[in-house]
């Protein structure tokens, strides 16, 4: 239990450090060039712009994006494309079970 708390504390500190680094990166730019989104160290995405519904949908439910992880809408790091996660889990289930059984729904009306 203590190791889990310690790991969680380290993860929070790393996240806070990345956020401070991203804000510092933007503040180092001239005022006219600040976009408040980009990549930290060329790898980790960050975005501090107000989120929009379109960006939320594109990050968390995007059938056209083959990536499982997408840039977060607000903050530092990645979001999970839930559509891709669903498709991946369905594919794994089908591979393990040899296909999905078809259930017939009977109606009581009629």
N, C-alpha and C positions, 0 to 999 in steps of 0.2 A: 504494500500500500504506500509506503514511504517513497519507494522508487517511482511509482506512478505519479505521485504529487511532484516529485523532483523533476521528472520528465516534462510534466505539464508546465511547471514554472520556467524551465529552460525554453520550451516552445514559445511561451508568452514573451519572454525576454528577447528571443530571436525575432519574433514578429514585430515587437516594438522597435527593435534596432533597425529592422528593414524599413519600417515606416519612417523613422527619423532620417535614415539615409536617403529615402526617396524624396522626402520634403526638402532635405538639404540639397539634393541634386537639382530640384526645381528652383530653389531660392538662389542657387549659384548662377543661374541664367539671368541675362538682362530681363527687365520686367516685360518687355514686349514679346519675348520669345518663350515665356512660360506657358506650357500647354496643360500641365497638371496631369498628364498621362504619358506613359512610355515604358521603358524597361530599365530596371536597375541592374547595373553591371552587364548590360546587354542580354540578360537572361530572365530575370524575375519581373513580371508585368506589375504595373501599379496604375491606379486611376483614382484621382481625387475630384473628378467632376461630378456634379449632381447626376444621379442615375436617371435614365429614362426607361419607359416601359419596353421600348424596342431593344435597348441594350440589355435589360434584364432577361427578356425572352431569348435573345441571341446567346447569352451566357449560360442560361440554365435549361433551355429546351430548344435545341436547334437541330432539326433533322438533316439539314443540308451540310452541317459541319461534321466531318469524320472524326474529329478529336474528342477524346473523353474529357480532357481538361482544357478549359478556355480561360482567358484573362478575367479576373474578377471585375465586377461592375463598380465597386467602391472599395478601395483599400489596396493591399499589397498581396500578390499571390494569384492562385488559380481558383476557379469555380469548377463544379462538376456539371458537364452537359448530361442532364438526367435522361434525355432521349437516347443518347449513345449508351449510357449505363444500362438502361432498360433493354436495348437491342442486344448488348453484349451478354447480359444475364440470360435473356431468352435463348440466344444462340448456345450458350454453355449448357443450359437446361436441356435443350433439344439434343445436343451432343451426348450428354450423360444418359438421358432417358430414351434415346432412340426415336424421338418424335414426340409431339404433343398429342395426347388423346383428345378426341373430339367429343364433347358432351352435348347430348341432345336435350334441349329444353322442351318440356311438355307443357302445354297450356291447359289450364283447368276450364277455360271458357270454351263453349262450343257445343 
